[in-house]
């Protein structure tokens, strides 16, 4: 049995969800990752850090 997934959507490709375990994220160490999905089709893989807030 596996635990819950992170599930955070990518900030630009919102169909792409993180498939890493929940609670995994650490900036620059353990980024979000999952399949790149565009228009409902898997187009490759994707890894990303959460964008930094702009003042």
C-alpha positions in Angstrom: 0.0 0.0 0.0 1.3 3.5 -0.8 0.6 6.7 1.0 -1.2 9.8 -0.4 0.4 11.8 -3.3 1.4 15.4 -3.1 -1.0 16.4 -6.0 0.1 20.0 -6.3 -0.5 21.3 -9.8 2.3 23.0 -11.8 1.9 26.8 -11.8 2.0 26.9 -15.7 0.7 23.5 -16.7 -2.2 23.0 -14.3 -3.1 19.6 -15.7 0.3 18.3 -14.5 0.1 17.2 -10.9 2.9 16.2 -8.6 3.1 12.5 -8.2 5.7 12.5 -5.3 4.6 11.5 -1.8 2.7 14.0 0.3 4.9 16.3 2.4 8.0 15.6 0.3 8.7 19.2 -1.0 11.9 21.0 0.0 13.0 23.9 -2.3 16.2 23.1 -4.3 16.4 19.7 -2.7 13.2 17.7 -3.4 11.2 19.4 -6.1 7.7 18.5 -7.3 7.7 16.1 -10.2 5.2 14.3 -12.4 4.1 13.8 -16.0 3.9 16.8 -18.2 0.2 16.9 -19.4 -0.9 19.4 -22.1 -4.4 19.3 -23.5 -5.0 15.9 -21.8 -2.0 14.2 -23.4 1.2 13.1 -21.6 4.0 14.9 -23.4 7.0 14.0 -21.1 8.1 14.6 -17.6 8.3 17.7 -15.4 10.0 18.8 -12.2 9.5 22.1 -10.5 10.0 24.3 -7.4 7.2 26.4 -6.2 7.5 30.0 -7.7 8.8 32.6 -5.3 6.3 35.4 -4.4 7.0 38.7 -6.2 6.7 41.9 -4.0 
